[in-house]
Amino acid sequence: MKHASFRAAATTALSLAVLGALIFFLLPKYWVFLITAVFIVGIALQSLGLVTGRTGMISLCQMSFAGVGAWVTGYLNLIGAPGGLAVWMLIGGLAAVPVGIAIGLPALRLRGINLAIVTLGFAAAFDTVLATITFPGQTTFTQVVRPAAFDSDKGYFLFVLLTYGVIAVVLEFVSRSRLGAAWLAVRHSERAAAANGISIPRAKLSAFAISAFISGISGGLLAGYLGTLVSENFSMMQSLALFAVATMAGAHFALGAIAGGMMIVLFPELLRRLNLPQDVGNVLFALGAVQALSTGETIAETWMRLARKLRPKRVVEAATAAGSLPEKTSHPAGIALEVRDLTVRYGTVTALDKVNLKVPAGTVVGLVGPNGAGKSTLVDAIAGFLYRYDGSILLNGKALEGVSATSRSKLGIRRTWQTTRIAPELRVGEYIRLAAGPINESALESLLAWFGCPGPETPISTVDVGTRRLLDVAGAVASRAPVILLDEPAAGVSYDEALKLGERIAAIPETFGSAVLLIEHDMDLVRRACTAITVFDFGRVIAAGAPAAVLDMPVVQKAYMGVEFEEAAE
Ligand SMILES: Nc1ncnc2c1ncn2[C@@H]1O[C@H](COP(=O)(O)OP(=O)(O)OP(=O)(O)O)[C@@H](O)[C@H]1O
């Protein structure tokens, strides 16, 4: 995985170096000056891409963060603070961080249009404040001093390109780290992210904080680029245009950020040369954003898809058992999970009615029942996704009431979902690491091979739904938590694969140390995997015990398989 990060970072750095050299040596001074702005805007776009494209939150005040960075840079320039522009813009970026966190706080509760309104409101308020306080040196026309070695316009281009490169390379590493995977997981499904032990507040606030820092740096660079700034440089309209372009271009990709920067900088230049009003640009950006949202594909993604078509088709390679499996964890003996008198109501519907269930350590307990019997509700309650229930749930004898889903996951309750919720932008290995925490390369390969999954570098977007379900299970198992809840893991898997999966599930306690609660409709798989089963009907336990005996009970056949008692008795 580390090699992949280094490879991606080296490719980014090399591409930028080549691009930079071509621009520096081949283009006239005026164009180099213009393209410098492309990269400054590209940095602002990358910052926005982190919050929106990567983490799935709306921020319509990104230029306000840039404004904070620019203002602080201007102030440090005015007072002649030591360190020069490179230090000032870093301090400017840091100053934007608390503002980013403050804006991120509402994002913990708000989504979509409501978050858009809050961030837009902040951008409007910031507009007014900036217009009133003005930029340091604005009235006296004090120019922000560029670093001595990069003073000329061409030199400043190199300074900006270098900053862009450093940010792009660092983001390449971060995006392949657990934090980067957590952002994508949150964007895709907050519930699934929480089930993997990810703190949603931490993921969201870190995205806003880092994004504000990068945006603040772009503001500092803009100060050095233009010399003096006015509040209009960071107006609400600028933030809106940035958002539209980020949505259209795919600013969370380095390629998309540069493409977006070119649009924002070069399009007005084109309109100017054609004697057309500048507002035309914003209209086209908005149309482009609508187009990207309706097709679900940004410009960067379209380019990457077309580039993939040109390359030879990648064959999904199965993982190879290179070494030993992750070590078995020893958990306390006795009852790993206990549910006592659990009652859950959805309005007038009683989904669970005084349910009692035990999953002893070292066993696989099956939970079966017809559709609507309450099985998923039980999993939701155990994993902490129901705010209210009566009764009690205990993990190794400790009650879990009042404990959040993220904390339950960290304490040792892992779950999978009926429909896969893995972020398709991740690679197989990134997902397993997200779900399981640190795991060495050979153990990862072996675990994937044990489940018959593809290799760690395989993009999840290229694997079928059945394989994604297996990855769900592999991720939960790799965590080696005391209790694993598998919600219909064989859905979408072929019959033969389901039987094989049954054998694997049966071996989980012995191999990894986890106890399993398995919900499944496939009775062959249940027979193969479970030491005991519990049968639900209408939210009540109607039978429990050894699989063969329970599945033969007339009451179970009637409830679950639709066989009338009389017929079953015949
Ligand atoms: N969010 C909800 N609001 C209202 N009723 C709900 C909600 N979720 C589930 N129910 C109801 O609770 C009952 C139990 O549903 P649940 O999904 O837990 O059953 P299940 O056994 O998992 O079914 P399936 O096998 O189809 O997944 C059903 O009557 C269902 O309609």
PDBQT file of the ligand as one rigid body, heavy atoms in Angstrom, charges set to zero:
ROOT
HETATM    1  N1  LIG A 601     -37.589   2.414  10.120  1.00  0.00    +0.000 N 
HETATM    2  C1  LIG A 601     -38.717   1.714  10.264  1.00  0.00    +0.000 A 
HETATM    3  N2  LIG A 601     -39.888   2.351  10.470  1.00  0.00    +0.000 NA
HETATM    4  C2  LIG A 601     -41.051   1.648  10.642  1.00  0.00    +0.000 A 
HETATM    5  N3  LIG A 601     -41.114   0.311  10.625  1.00  0.00    +0.000 NA
HETATM    6  C3  LIG A 601     -39.986  -0.357  10.414  1.00  0.00    +0.000 A 
HETATM    7  C4  LIG A 601     -38.726   0.286  10.214  1.00  0.00    +0.000 A 
HETATM    8  N4  LIG A 601     -37.767  -0.650  10.034  1.00  0.00    +0.000 NA
HETATM    9  C5  LIG A 601     -38.395  -1.843  10.116  1.00  0.00    +0.000 A 
HETATM   10  N5  LIG A 601     -39.715  -1.665  10.338  1.00  0.00    +0.000 N 
HETATM   11  C6  LIG A 601     -40.708  -2.716  10.528  1.00  0.00    +0.000 C 
HETATM   12  O1  LIG A 601     -40.238  -3.542  11.586  1.00  0.00    +0.000 OA
HETATM   13  C7  LIG A 601     -40.475  -4.890  11.287  1.00  0.00    +0.000 C 
HETATM   14  C8  LIG A 601     -39.172  -5.670  11.316  1.00  0.00    +0.000 C 
HETATM   15  O2  LIG A 601     -38.378  -5.257  10.200  1.00  0.00    +0.000 OA
HETATM   16  P1  LIG A 601     -36.904  -5.825   9.934  1.00  0.00    +0.000 P 
HETATM   17  O3  LIG A 601     -36.371  -5.093   8.761  1.00  0.00    +0.000 OA
HETATM   18  O4  LIG A 601     -36.139  -5.774  11.194  1.00  0.00    +0.000 OA
HETATM   19  O5  LIG A 601     -37.216  -7.315   9.543  1.00  0.00    +0.000 OA
HETATM   20  P2  LIG A 601     -36.238  -8.419   8.930  1.00  0.00    +0.000 P 
HETATM   21  O6  LIG A 601     -36.507  -9.668   9.654  1.00  0.00    +0.000 OA
HETATM   22  O7  LIG A 601     -34.846  -7.909   8.965  1.00  0.00    +0.000 OA
HETATM   23  O8  LIG A 601     -36.734  -8.511   7.431  1.00  0.00    +0.000 OA
HETATM   24  P3  LIG A 601     -35.875  -8.860   6.111  1.00  0.00    +0.000 P 
HETATM   25  O9  LIG A 601     -35.543 -10.302   6.167  1.00  0.00    +0.000 OA
HETATM   26  O10 LIG A 601     -36.815  -8.509   5.011  1.00  0.00    +0.000 OA
HETATM   27  O11 LIG A 601     -34.680  -7.982   6.153  1.00  0.00    +0.000 OA
HETATM   28  C9  LIG A 601     -41.195  -4.944   9.944  1.00  0.00    +0.000 C 
HETATM   29  O12 LIG A 601     -42.587  -4.982  10.192  1.00  0.00    +0.000 OA
HETATM   30  C10 LIG A 601     -40.826  -3.639   9.305  1.00  0.00    +0.000 C 
HETATM   31  O13 LIG A 601     -41.830  -3.208   8.424  1.00  0.00    +0.000 OA
ENDROOT
TORSDOF 0
